[in-house]
Amino acid sequence: MSYVPDSGDIVWITFNPQAGHEQAGHRPALVLSPKSYNEKVGLALFYP
């Protein structure tokens, strides 16, 4: 079983490659979408 993030979780994401002036590297991100959505769709919405 794999981890499914829930709304409000803080996760680490690798932002590579980047374009323009975006920050690259390993950065924390806030999960915006609820766990039920993330499980059903297989995607999650994050706020870096």
Residue frames as qw, qx, qy, qz and C-alpha x, y, z in Angstrom:
[[0.000, 0.890, 0.456, 0.000, 0.00, 0.00, 0.00],
 [0.444, 0.291, -0.004, 0.848, 1.36, 3.44, -0.91],
 [0.145, -0.436, -0.403, 0.791, 1.03, 6.73, 0.95],
 [0.093, 0.672, 0.523, 0.516, -1.88, 8.97, -0.09],
 [0.183, 0.008, -0.311, 0.933, -1.57, 12.54, 1.23],
 [0.093, -0.734, -0.670, 0.063, -4.50, 14.32, 2.86],
 [0.070, 0.840, 0.136, 0.521, -5.45, 17.98, 2.87],
 [0.430, -0.871, 0.155, -0.181, -3.22, 19.92, 5.25],
 [0.903, -0.210, 0.148, 0.344, -0.28, 17.49, 5.03],
 [0.063, 0.878, -0.407, -0.244, 3.20, 18.87, 4.38],
 [0.937, 0.123, 0.262, 0.198, 5.16, 16.81, 1.86],
 [0.260, -0.634, 0.453, 0.570, 8.56, 17.20, 0.17],
 [0.750, 0.600, 0.278, -0.015, 8.56, 17.50, -3.63],
 [0.515, -0.263, 0.408, 0.706, 11.45, 17.66, -6.09],
 [0.393, 0.836, 0.191, -0.332, 10.81, 20.61, -8.42],
 [0.168, -0.507, 0.635, 0.559, 13.05, 19.61, -11.33],
 [0.427, 0.148, 0.116, 0.885, 13.22, 20.60, -14.08],
 [0.014, 0.736, 0.380, -0.560, 12.15, 24.19, -13.59],
 [0.428, 0.586, 0.398, 0.561, 11.45, 26.88, -16.17],
 [0.020, 0.832, 0.071, 0.549, 12.40, 30.54, -16.01],
 [0.019, -0.560, 0.490, -0.668, 12.75, 31.87, -12.46],
 [0.848, -0.383, -0.177, -0.320, 11.01, 28.98, -10.68],
 [0.355, -0.637, 0.655, -0.201, 12.82, 27.43, -7.71],
 [0.770, 0.209, -0.592, -0.115, 14.36, 24.03, -8.28],
 [0.142, 0.340, -0.809, 0.458, 15.31, 21.36, -5.80],
 [0.413, -0.347, -0.836, 0.105, 13.72, 19.53, -2.89],
 [0.141, -0.248, 0.177, -0.942, 11.07, 21.79, -1.27],
 [0.147, 0.296, 0.834, -0.441, 8.14, 21.43, 1.13],
 [0.269, -0.190, -0.468, -0.820, 4.60, 21.74, -0.24],
 [0.407, 0.086, 0.587, -0.695, 1.15, 21.92, 1.36],
 [0.035, 0.250, 0.917, 0.309, -1.45, 19.40, 0.16],
 [0.321, 0.054, 0.045, -0.944, -4.68, 21.20, -0.84],
 [0.655, -0.041, -0.511, -0.556, -6.84, 18.34, -2.12],
 [0.718, -0.361, 0.407, -0.433, -8.61, 15.90, 0.25],
 [0.309, -0.309, 0.897, 0.071, -7.46, 12.28, 0.58],
 [0.643, 0.387, 0.626, -0.211, -10.69, 10.95, -1.00],
 [0.518, 0.813, -0.083, -0.252, -9.98, 12.95, -4.18],
 [0.004, 0.701, -0.699, -0.143, -6.30, 11.95, -4.23],
 [0.491, -0.091, 0.865, -0.045, -7.19, 8.24, -3.93],
 [0.646, 0.549, 0.481, -0.224, -9.91, 8.37, -6.59],
 [0.489, 0.856, -0.097, -0.137, -8.04, 10.41, -9.21],
 [0.898, 0.007, 0.049, 0.437, -4.48, 9.30, -8.45],
 [0.369, 0.515, -0.050, 0.772, -3.30, 12.92, -8.31],
 [0.389, -0.680, -0.434, 0.444, -2.97, 15.53, -5.58],
 [0.199, 0.862, 0.096, 0.456, -3.00, 19.34, -5.62],
 [0.668, -0.344, -0.244, 0.613, -0.08, 21.03, -3.86],
 [0.045, 0.985, 0.014, 0.164, 0.88, 24.58, -2.90],
 [0.746, 0.201, -0.294, 0.562, 4.66, 25.05, -2.86]]
